[in-house]
Amino acid sequence: MKKTKKKTLAKEPYKINKMSKEDRAALVKALKEEVEARQKQFLELVKQSLTGQGEKIAIATDNMDGI
């Protein structure tokens, strides 16, 4: 009777030890691009939030010349 190995349900996202040097470089590049895109998205969100708050403060204090 043969014993079979059970497959685990949780897979590793990637195995860096089995990747070629070029594949690792491509993965690093893709991850850096993703980080840069998320940073830009976050900065835009912060800018929108602060701009909106500044406008609301100006309206509340009746100081629209400061915008």
Secondary structure, DSSP 8 states (H G I E B T S, - for coil): --------SS--S--GGGS-HHHHHHHHHHHHHHHHHHHHHHHHHHHHHHHHHHHHHHHHTT-GGG-
